Amino acid sequence: MLVHWHRADLRATDNVGLAKAADEDDVLPVFVFDDEVLAHAAPNRVAYMLDALGALRRWYRERDADLCLLRGDPSAVLPDLCAEHGATGVFWNRGYSGLAQERDEAVKAALSDGGVGYADFDDAIHHDPGSITTNDGDPYSVYTYFWKKWRDREKEPRYDAPDADSLVAEAGEFEDLPTPEDLGFEESDADVEPAGYEAARDRLEEFCSSPIFEYAERRDFPWEGKTSKLSAHLKWGTIGVREVYEATEDAMAEAGDDEARESVEEFQSQLAWREFYTHVLHFNPDVVTRNYKEYQEGIDWREADDELLAWKDGETGFPIVDAGMRQLREEAWMHNRVRMIVASFLTKDLMLDWRHGYDHFREHLVDHDTANDNGGWQWAASTGTDAQPYFRIFNPWSQQERYDEDADYIAEYVPELADMDADAIHEWHELSDDERTDLAPDYPAPICDHGERREQALAMFKRARGEDPEEDG
């Protein structure tokens, strides 16, 4: 008998490690609540994880098997489990963060000491770290070149779910799923979307039936729903990347014109971005807390607790920023264009360290992915790989008017402005105090002037580069 150790692969279909184990022997599936990993978790993600585990366990039980649930240090509980059941090996799918790599090495050592075999696999990405490199064999730090190779590489087909007769039933420490409280967390206050393979599959099918063909043109408009919303499913592995890619290839074959085909490829490029950042994290695990791109003099980020709190609470007086931050709080998710806007606002308008934003997103997002979130935040802060140049600074007012012209998104999440004309919302920063009080007495005035802060941010980055802010060029 073999053990398959589920981690961020909470599905049975298109699961590389599980399929490989089932091809060799009977399989006991297990999930370990690892306290070291839980120390980095938060209520929204724990709620989503438990929902996904519930769906996975139901899948096993429908086949007269079970998902064994344990708690503790995997390097201790997995060898003990193998000894108890006579398992000859443990299979799992690799993680790419520094924590995941350290944990994997500890588990391998413990299993070897106990005379138990092991095998680990690349499952969350198509191409393992080190397989797409520059001509000199170095990891890419520029996405464009990575994408060209990623796009042209053959993708492995998806894996079938194991047959029921290869699965073993064993309940483990928890006969029922633990509650968040059992794991040391409060209940989530957010309206977290359903997890699990069926929910992911429904989401994928709906997206590939129509929105994918408009993705390139309409994905940046938060009110239109033209994004896949698969990010949490990919983060937790409730659907496999091979199955997602195959669905996009089927959509490509059904695309009616070049514009539709370009839209499908644009979505595929987003899958490649996710993989690019995974490679970056694998080779640079310290980017979680350190700038990937170092500046000669260092960046002199401001310290302004009141402004940081206003940003977190969605009370900045910049409607598109506040709508995004409130969506995050209410739904544990935020539209990607708005993520870019709020990140630029924090790092360029408020000139606050990107790590504040990364930590807040980690606390609230159900789709928090170390590689992807860190890559996005460092891109916005102009400190990352292939980063946005420091002198390109989002104007939240023009972003708002362009991507939420009728202010539908803003009205949904900032009810204080729901009865206002869209034009007045877009001109909020230009109104007098009396006009703002008359139109929306409960909504704050902007906490800063974008134009002034833009100039200050440019000077801050020039100083970081060792340049004189007073000099042109």
MIROGU-368607 format. One record per residue (C-alpha): residue number from 1; x negated, y, z. Coordinates in steps of 0.5 Angstrom, whole numbers. Each point is the difference from the previous one (the first is absolute). Layout:
# residues N
NUM|X|Y|Z;
...
END
This chain:
# residues 473
1|0|0|0;
2|-2|7|-1;
3|2|7|3;
4|2|6|-4;
5|-2|6|4;
6|5|5|-2;
7|-2|8|0;
8|2|5|-4;
9|3|-5|-5;
10|7|-1|3;
11|3|-4|-6;
12|0|-7|-3;
13|0|1|-7;
14|-6|3|-4;
15|-4|-1|7;
16|-7|-3|-3;
17|-3|-3|7;
18|7|-3|2;
19|0|-3|-7;
20|-7|-3|0;
21|1|-3|7;
22|7|-3|-3;
23|-4|-3|-6;
24|-5|-4|5;
25|4|-2|6;
26|6|1|4;
27|0|7|3;
28|2|3|7;
29|1|8|-1;
30|-2|4|5;
31|0|8|2;
32|-4|2|6;
33|2|7|4;
34|-7|2|1;
35|0|5|5;
36|-6|4|-3;
37|4|1|-6;
38|6|2|4;
39|-4|5|3;
40|0|4|-7;
41|7|-1|-1;
42|6|4|1;
43|8|-1|1;
44|2|1|-7;
45|-5|-5|-3;
46|1|-5|6;
47|8|1|-2;
48|-2|-2|-7;
49|-5|-5|1;
50|5|-4|5;
51|6|1|-5;
52|-5|-3|-6;
53|-2|-6|5;
54|7|-1|1;
55|2|-1|-7;
56|-7|-4|-1;
57|2|-5|6;
58|7|-1|-3;
59|-3|-2|-7;
60|-4|-5|4;
61|6|-2|4;
62|5|-1|-6;
63|-5|-5|-2;
64|-1|-4|7;
65|-6|3|1;
66|-2|6|5;
67|-5|6|1;
68|-4|-1|6;
69|-1|6|4;
70|-6|1|5;
71|-3|6|3;
72|-7|1|2;
73|-7|0|-3;
74|0|-4|-7;
75|-7|-2|2;
76|3|-4|6;
77|7|-2|-2;
78|-1|-2|-7;
79|-5|-5|2;
80|4|-2|6;
81|6|-1|-5;
82|-4|-5|-4;
83|-3|-4|5;
84|7|-1|3;
85|3|-2|-7;
86|-6|-3|-3;
87|0|5|-6;
88|-7|-1|-4;
89|0|7|-2;
90|3|7|0;
91|2|4|-7;
92|1|8|0;
93|0|6|-4;
94|-6|5|1;
95|1|7|3;
96|-5|5|-3;
97|0|5|6;
98|-6|0|5;
99|5|-3|5;
100|2|-5|-4;
101|-7|-2|-2;
102|-2|0|7;
103|6|-5|2;
104|-1|-4|-6;
105|-8|-2|2;
106|2|-1|7;
107|6|-5|-2;
108|-5|-3|-5;
109|-5|-1|5;
110|5|-3|5;
111|2|-5|-4;
112|-6|-2|-2;
113|-2|-1|7;
114|6|-5|1;
115|-2|-4|-7;
116|6|3|-3;
117|0|2|-8;
118|2|7|-3;
119|2|3|-6;
120|1|8|-2;
121|3|3|-6;
122|1|6|-4;
123|8|1|0;
124|2|7|1;
125|-4|3|-6;
126|-1|-3|-7;
127|-8|1|0;
128|-4|-1|6;
129|-5|5|3;
130|-6|0|-4;
131|3|-3|-7;
132|1|7|-3;
133|-6|4|0;
134|-5|5|-3;
135|-5|-3|-5;
136|-5|1|5;
137|5|-5|5;
138|2|5|4;
139|7|2|3;
140|4|5|-4;
141|1|7|4;
142|4|3|-6;
143|6|-3|-2;
144|1|1|-7;
145|-6|-5|-2;
146|3|-5|5;
147|7|0|-3;
148|-3|-1|-7;
149|-3|-6|2;
150|6|-2|5;
151|5|1|-6;
152|-4|-5|-5;
153|-2|-5|5;
154|5|-7|0;
155|4|0|5;
156|2|-7|4;
157|7|-3|-1;
158|4|0|6;
159|0|-6|5;
160|7|-4|1;
161|2|-1|7;
162|-2|-7|4;
163|5|-6|0;
164|4|-1|6;
165|-3|-7|1;
166|-7|3|1;
167|2|5|5;
168|0|-2|8;
169|4|2|5;
170|-3|3|7;
171|3|6|4;
172|-6|2|4;
173|0|5|6;
174|6|4|-3;
175|6|-4|-1;
176|4|6|-2;
177|-3|6|-3;
178|-3|5|5;
179|3|7|1;
180|-4|6|0;
181|0|1|7;
182|-3|-7|1;
183|-6|2|-4;
184|0|7|4;
185|3|4|-5;
186|7|5|0;
187|5|-1|-5;
188|-1|3|-6;
189|5|7|-1;
190|-1|0|-7;
191|5|-3|-6;
192|-5|-5|-2;
193|2|-4|-6;
194|1|-7|0;
195|-7|-5|-1;
196|-1|-7|-3;
197|-1|-3|-7;
198|8|1|-2;
199|0|7|2;
200|-7|1|-4;
201|3|-4|-6;
202|6|4|-1;
203|-4|6|1;
204|-5|-2|-6;
205|6|-2|-4;
206|4|6|0;
207|-6|4|-1;
208|-2|-4|-6;
209|7|0|-3;
210|0|8|-1;
211|-4|5|4;
212|-7|-3|-2;
213|1|3|-7;
214|1|7|2;
215|-6|-1|6;
216|-5|4|-4;
217|5|6|-1;
218|4|0|6;
219|-4|-3|6;
220|-2|6|3;
221|8|3|1;
222|1|-3|7;
223|8|1|0;
224|0|-5|-7;
225|-2|-6|3;
226|-4|-2|-6;
227|-6|-3|5;
228|0|-8|1;
229|0|1|8;
230|-4|-7|0;
231|-6|3|4;
232|2|-3|7;
233|2|-6|-4;
234|-7|0|-3;
235|-3|2|7;
236|3|-6|4;
237|-1|-5|-6;
238|8|-1|0;
239|-1|-1|-8;
240|-7|-2|-3;
241|-4|5|-5;
242|0|-5|-6;
243|8|-1|1;
244|0|8|-1;
245|-4|0|-5;
246|3|-5|-4;
247|7|4|0;
248|-4|6|-2;
249|-2|-4|-6;
250|7|-3|-2;
251|2|8|1;
252|-5|2|-5;
253|2|-5|-5;
254|7|2|1;
255|-2|8|-1;
256|4|3|-6;
257|-5|5|-2;
258|-7|3|1;
259|2|4|6;
260|3|-5|4;
261|-6|-5|-1;
262|-4|6|2;
263|4|1|7;
264|-1|-8|1;
265|-7|1|-1;
266|0|6|5;
267|3|-4|5;
268|-5|-6|-1;
269|-6|6|1;
270|3|1|7;
271|-1|-7|2;
272|-7|1|-3;
273|-1|6|5;
274|2|-4|6;
275|-5|-6|-2;
276|-5|6|-1;
277|1|2|7;
278|-1|-7|3;
279|-6|-1|-4;
280|-3|7|3;
281|2|-2|7;
282|-3|-7|0;
283|-7|3|-2;
284|1|6|4;
285|4|-2|7;
286|-2|7|3;
287|4|4|-4;
288|6|-1|4;
289|-3|5|5;
290|-6|3|-4;
291|0|4|-7;
292|-2|-4|-6;
293|-3|7|-3;
294|-4|4|5;
295|-1|7|-1;
296|-7|3|1;
297|3|4|6;
298|6|-4|2;
299|7|3|0;
300|2|5|6;
301|7|-2|1;
302|4|4|4;
303|3|-2|6;
304|8|2|1;
305|4|-4|4;
306|6|4|-1;
307|0|0|-7;
308|-2|-8|0;
309|6|-1|4;
310|4|4|-5;
311|-2|-4|-5;
312|2|-7|3;
313|6|3|2;
314|2|3|-6;
315|1|7|2;
316|-5|3|-4;
317|5|5|-4;
318|-3|-3|-6;
319|7|-4|-3;
320|-3|-6|-4;
321|-6|-1|5;
322|5|0|6;
323|5|-5|-4;
324|-6|-5|-1;
325|-2|0|7;
326|8|-1|2;
327|1|-5|-5;
328|-6|-4|3;
329|2|1|7;
330|7|-3|-2;
331|-1|-5|-5;
332|-8|-2|2;
333|-1|1|-8;
334|-1|6|-4;
335|0|1|-8;
336|-7|0|-3;
337|0|7|-3;
338|2|3|7;
339|-5|-4|3;
340|-5|4|-4;
341|3|7|1;
342|0|-1|8;
343|-7|-3|0;
344|-2|6|-4;
345|3|5|5;
346|-3|-3|6;
347|-7|0|-3;
348|0|6|-4;
349|6|5|3;
350|-1|-2|7;
351|-8|-2|-1;
352|1|-5|5;
353|-4|-7|0;
354|3|-5|-5;
355|-1|-5|6;
356|6|3|3;
357|4|-1|-6;
358|-2|-7|-1;
359|1|-2|8;
360|7|3|-1;
361|2|-4|-6;
362|-3|-6|3;
363|5|1|6;
364|6|0|-4;
365|-1|-3|-7;
366|3|-7|-1;
367|-5|-1|-6;
368|-6|3|4;
369|-6|-3|-4;
370|-7|1|3;
371|-3|1|-7;
372|6|3|-4;
373|1|5|5;
374|-7|2|2;
375|-1|1|-8;
376|6|4|0;
377|-2|5|5;
378|-7|0|-1;
379|2|2|-8;
380|4|6|3;
381|-5|2|5;
382|-5|0|-6;
383|-5|-5|4;
384|2|-6|-3;
385|-2|-4|-7;
386|2|3|-6;
387|3|5|4;
388|4|6|-1;
389|-5|6|-1;
390|0|5|6;
391|2|6|-5;
392|7|-4|-2;
393|5|2|5;
394|7|-2|0;
395|5|6|0;
396|5|-3|5;
397|5|5|-3;
398|-1|-1|-8;
399|0|-8|2;
400|6|1|3;
401|4|4|-5;
402|-3|-5|-6;
403|1|-6|4;
404|7|1|4;
405|3|6|-5;
406|7|-1|3;
407|-3|-1|7;
408|4|-7|1;
409|-6|-3|3;
410|-1|6|5;
411|8|0|1;
412|0|-7|2;
413|-6|0|5;
414|1|8|3;
415|7|1|1;
416|-1|7|3;
417|-1|2|-8;
418|5|-5|-3;
419|5|6|-1;
420|-5|4|-3;
421|0|2|-7;
422|-7|-4|-3;
423|-2|7|-3;
424|0|2|7;
425|-4|-6|3;
426|-5|1|-5;
427|-1|7|2;
428|0|-1|7;
429|-7|3|1;
430|2|6|-3;
431|6|2|4;
432|0|5|5;
433|1|-3|8;
434|7|3|0;
435|2|-4|-7;
436|-3|-6|3;
437|4|1|6;
438|6|1|-4;
439|0|-6|-4;
440|-3|-5|4;
441|-1|2|8;
442|-2|-7|2;
443|-6|0|-5;
444|-7|3|1;
445|-4|5|-4;
446|-6|-3|-3;
447|-5|-1|5;
448|-6|3|-5;
449|-1|3|-6;
450|-2|-5|-6;
451|-4|6|-4;
452|-4|2|6;
453|-1|-7|2;
454|-2|-2|-7;
455|-6|5|0;
456|-2|-2|7;
457|0|-8|-2;
458|-4|2|-6;
459|-5|4|5;
460|0|-6|5;
461|-2|-5|-6;
462|-5|5|-3;
463|-4|0|7;
464|1|-7|1;
465|-4|-1|-7;
466|-5|5|2;
467|2|6|-4;
468|2|7|1;
469|7|1|0;
470|0|7|-2;
471|-4|-2|-6;
472|4|-1|-7;
473|0|-7|-3;
END
